Amino acid sequence: MSRSRATLRALVCAALLTPLAACGGADPKEAAGPASGAPAAAAGFPYTVDNCGVSTTFKAPPARAVTMNQHATEILLALGLQDRIAGTAYLDDAIKPEYRAAYEGTKVLAKEYPSKEILLGADPDFVYGGYSSAFDKAAGRDRPGLQRIGVNTRLSVEYCTKGKVGLPQLEQEITEVARTFGVPDKGAALIGRERSRIAAVQTRLKQAPRPAVFVYDSGEGSAFTSGGGGIGNEIVSLAGGRNVFADLDDTFGDVAWEQVIARKPEVVLIYDYGGTTVAAKKARLLKDPALKDVPAIRNKRFVVLPLSSAVVGVRVADAVESLAGQLHPDAR
């Protein structure tokens, strides 16, 4: 099993017989000093950020980040930080074409989440999770446990925001990640590009009707759908639709098929990911006799987004543009 950064630091100190004060344990709320490849000093540090209930002070930008989940990986790539990525894990989709060259050669630690041993074997000083499941305590990857051994962490704000998640949270996520890595200007530029593209869609759809949309993620006995608490709901709204389960107070949730029928969606938005194909999801809906009079099913009106686009990340503008084009193909 690979040793943690804290263990390695203790061994090095003992070997060099440096004074005890130099080998003292680091404050778990403070990032370790810059490792190989990180700048010796950086403007704007120390930097303290409160993220999902965890306060961390960075004395320098992270030098060896591990990203878990697609959107965390792509945010770092979009900020030009590929040289700081020590490993990635759990992609739902292919990396966006514009980032593939930068991503090439990045070490993939696991198809899904890595074990604690594999994670620590990458010698990270920072772990960035896109979903709360990235920091599973039972698997030994909980944030307090990682901080105790000198590994700082971040969780996407989508999974700790109270109330609706929208563009302010997307901008917060990009801003804080860019600031953590010492590249605030790149963060501001990325936000500017997202804003501009989304604003163009809004202008185009100003007079368009807003069809009722049911988001179908998965489910047989019940429907797993997008609620009002995640950015998926905001994407539907920005693309000129109306999420029929916007009143569901969560990012995702299970609803009864009777509720779907009662809300009479005009369009079904299918999230594309995992082992169940879009064609299989369509077939399941079309073959259910209970759904035959639902307007979207009766008219076979389906639209599709990859799940990797429906989270707080650099694909939000892509998702808004794509969904707007599918919901309103005649809007110019």
N, C-alpha and C positions, 0 to 999 in steps of 0.2 A: 504494500500500500504506500502511495506517495506521501511524503511528509508535507505538512502545511508550511506556509511561509513563516509562521511564528516559530515552529520547531527548527527550521533551517536557520533562522536568524539567531536563535539561541546557541546552536552548535557552532556557527561561525564565530560568535562572540567568545565562546569558551576557548576555541582554538587559538584565537588571537590574544587571549588574556587581556582584553580591553577592560577598562574600569567597569565596575558593576553598574554605574549610572548609565553608561552607554548601552547596556544590554537590557535595561528595564523593559517590562512589557509595555507595548503601545496601548494608549487609550483606545478602546474598541470603537469610540465615536470618531476617531481620527484616522485618516488614510495614512498608510506607511509612506515613507519618503520615496521619491522617484526611483524606480528600478531602471535597469538597463534599457535604453531606448527612449526614456522620458526626459524632457528638458530638466536641466539642473535647477532652474528657477523659472517661474512663470508668473506673468502679471495677473493680478486679480486673485491671488491665493494668499492666505487660506480662504476657503469658500465653504460656508455652512448652508446646507439645504435640509429642509424637513420634507420627507417623502413617505407618505402613507404611514405616518406615526413613528418613523425612524429619523432621528436627527443625526447627520453625519457632517463632520468637518474634514474637508480635503485640504491637505497642505500642498498638494501638487496634483496634476491631472493623473488619472489612472493610466498605467502603462501596459497592463496585461488584463484586458477585459474578456470575460466569457459572456456571450449573449445567448439567452434561451428564449426561443420563439421568434418567428419570422419578423415581426414588426420591430423588435428590439435590435435585431441584426441589421435590418435595413436602415434604421435611423442612424446607426453609427456609420454605415457605408455612405449614406447621403451626406453626412458631415465630413467625409473624407478621412475617416479614422480607421481604415482597414489595417494600418500598421500597428494599431493598439489592440487588435482582436487576437487573443490567444486561443480562442476556440469558440465554436457555435454548436447549437443543438436545437432540435425540434423545429424543422421547417415544415410548413403546411403546403408550400408551393415552391415553384422555381423562383430563384432570386430575380428581381426586376432586371430587364435587359440592360439598362444603363449602369447597373452596378455589378454585372457579372464579371467583368474584367478585374475589378477591384477585389471581388470575393474569391476569385480563382486562387487556389493555394491555401485558403483558410482551413484550418484543421476542424473537421467535424467530429465532435466528441461522442455523439450518440444520435441515432435516428430519432429518438424521442428524448426524454430527459436522462442525463447521465447519472450514474451512481455518485455518491459522495466521493468515493475513491478516485473515480475518473475525473470528476470535476476538480478536485484538489491536485490531481496529477498534472493539470494544465498550469499550475502555479499562478492562479489568478490573484490580482489585487482588487478586483471589482467584478461583480456578477450582476447582470442586467436581465430581469425577467419581464416578459410581456404579459404573462398571465400569473395569477396568484399561485397556481399549481406548480410554478417553477420553484417555489420555496416551500416545498412539502416537508413538514417537520418529521414525519414518519420515515422519510428517505434520508434524513440528516442534512437537508439543504435549507433549513429555516434561517431566516435573516439574523436573529439574535445569535444563533450558533455560529454562523459564518463570521459575524462581526467579532465574536470572542476569539477567533483565531486570526484576526487581522485582515479579513476579506470584507470589503465594503460592498454594499448592495443597493439596487434600485428596482422598484416595481412600478410598472406603468400606472399612471394616475387614474386610468379608466377603472381600475379595480379597488379604488379606495375613495372615489369621489361620491359625496352624498348628493343625491339629486341627479339631474340630467347631465349627461356628458356630451359636449359639443366642441365647437372650434376653440373656445377658450382653453379647454383642457388639452387639445392637440398642441396649441401654441405653448402652453405651460410645459408640456412634456419635452418638446423640442428645445425650448429655451433653457430649461434646467439641465438637460443632458449636454447641450452645447457648452453651457457654463461650467459644468463639472469637468469637461475635457479641455477647457481653456480655449474654445473656439466660438465665442459668442457671436462674432460677425457671420460665421457660416450658418449658425442657427437662425439669425435674423433674415438672412438671404433665403433660406429654405422656407421659412414662414411666409415671406413675401411672395414667393412663387406659388405656394398653395393658395393663399388669399386671392391672388390675381386670377387663377384658373377657376376657382369656385365663384368669384364675383361675375365672371363672364357667363357662367351657366345661369346664375340668378337673373341677369339681365335678359338672357334669351328666353327664360321661362316666365317672365313677368305676367303675361296674360294667359298662361296655360292652365287648364283644369288640373285638379289634384286627385287622381284616382286613389281609391282605398287599396292598400297593399298589405298582404299577409306574407310575412317572412317565414319560409319553411327551411329550418336548419336540418331537422331530422325528426324521427319519431314514428312509432306505429300505434300503440295504444293511446298515446297522447301526442300532441305536437310540441316540439321544442322550438321556440320562436324568439325573435328579438324583441325585448321589452323597451321601455322608455328610458332606461338608465344607462344605455351604452351608446357609443357613437354610431352604431348601425341605425338607430332611430333617427339621428340627425342627418345621416346620409340620405335616407329615404326622403326626409323633408326638403333638404337642399336640392335634391334631384327632381322635385316637383311632385312628390307623392305624399300619402298620409298613412302612417303605420297604424293598422287597426288595433294593435296591442301596445300603443304608446302609453296606456295607463298602467301597464304592468311595471311595477316599481323594482326593476332589476335589469341587468344587462341582457341576460337570457332567462327564459323560464318555460316551464311546461304549462300548456293550456289544454283543455278538453276540446275534442273535435266539435262538440256541440257549440262551444263558444266561437269557433271559426265559422261555423255555418251561420250562426246568429248575426255575425258582423259583416257578412256578405262582401268579402273582398272582391275587387274587380281585377286585381293582378296578384299573382303569386311570385314572390322573389325567392328563388332557390339559392342557398349558399352551397357553393361547389368546393368540396374538400373530402379528404379521407377515402375510404374504400367503397362508399356508395356513390355511384355515378349520378349525374344530373338526370340522365335518361331513366334510371331506376326510380328516382324520386318522383319524376313526372308520372311514371307508370303507376306508382303506388297511389297517387292522388286521383288519377283518372279512373282507376279501377274500383275505387271506393264508392259504392252506390249511395252512401249517405251524403257524399259531397257533390252529387251530379247536378244539383240545382244552384250551387254556389256560382255566382257570375264568372269568376276567374276560371273555374273548372269547366263550366259549360262552354265558355268561349275559347278555352285552351290558351289563355293568355298568361304566359310564363316569361319571366326575365331572370337573369342569372348574374351573380357576382361571386368571385372567389372569396372564401372566408378571410383570406389574408388581407383583403381590401376593407373589411368591415370592422376594423379595430383602430385604435389610436396609433397611427403610424404614417409613413410617407406615401401611402396609397390612397389617402382619403380623397384628394382631388381626382385621382384616377377613377375612384368609385363613383363620385358624384357625376363626372362627365359620362361615364359608361352607362350608369343607371338612367340618367336624364335622357340620353339618346335612345334607350330602350323604351322608356315610359312615354316619351314625346318625340317620336321619330320625325315628325313634321315641323317641329319647332326650329326656327332659324334665328 
